[in-house]
Amino acid sequence: MTIKALRTPDERFENLSGWDYAPHYVDDLPGYEGLRMHY
């Protein structure tokens, strides 16, 4: 099964008003190889 996903570049969140969050990712999710999740 192939999952189609889009990835927004981190620089799109630079200087974004109200977005003071550092990027943290999980990318070793079993069954979801090639995807990453931001938290």
Phi and psi in degrees as a GROMACS rama.xvg file:
@    title "Ramachandran Plot"
@    xaxis  label "Phi"
@    yaxis  label "Psi"
@TYPE xy
-109.168  131.27  THR-2
-104.95  127.105  ILE-3
-90.9311  129.437  LYS-4
-143.102  150.008  ALA-5
-105.627  147.284  LEU-6
-121.748  121.619  ARG-7
-83.6414  125.424  THR-8
-60.8092  143.382  PRO-9
-56.1324  -34.832  ASP-10
-65.0609  -16.6601  GLU-11
-68.0652  -17.466  ARG-12
-99.6438  -2.91361  PHE-13
-69.9726  139.214  GLU-14
58.9937  25.6271  ASN-15
-88.1857  119.423  LEU-16
-57.3083  128.019  SER-17
83.0479  3.3016  GLY-18
-113.955  86.0234  TRP-19
-105.492  34.3635  ASP-20
-104.521  132.066  TYR-21
-76.6171  145.57  ALA-22
-73.254  129.017  PRO-23
-131.199  133.105  HIS-24
-130.943  150.372  TYR-25
-116.736  126.203  VAL-26
-132.52  16.3346  ASP-27
-118.363  43.6067  ASP-28
-80.7636  120.052  LEU-29
-57.6085  130.587  PRO-30
87.0633  -5.45827  GLY-31
-126.353  42.0394  TYR-32
-58.4082  138.205  GLU-33
89.642  -8.21047  GLY-34
-108.292  157.808  LEU-35
-138.146  152.794  ARG-36
-119.872  132.009  MET-37
-89.1546  138.717  HIS-38
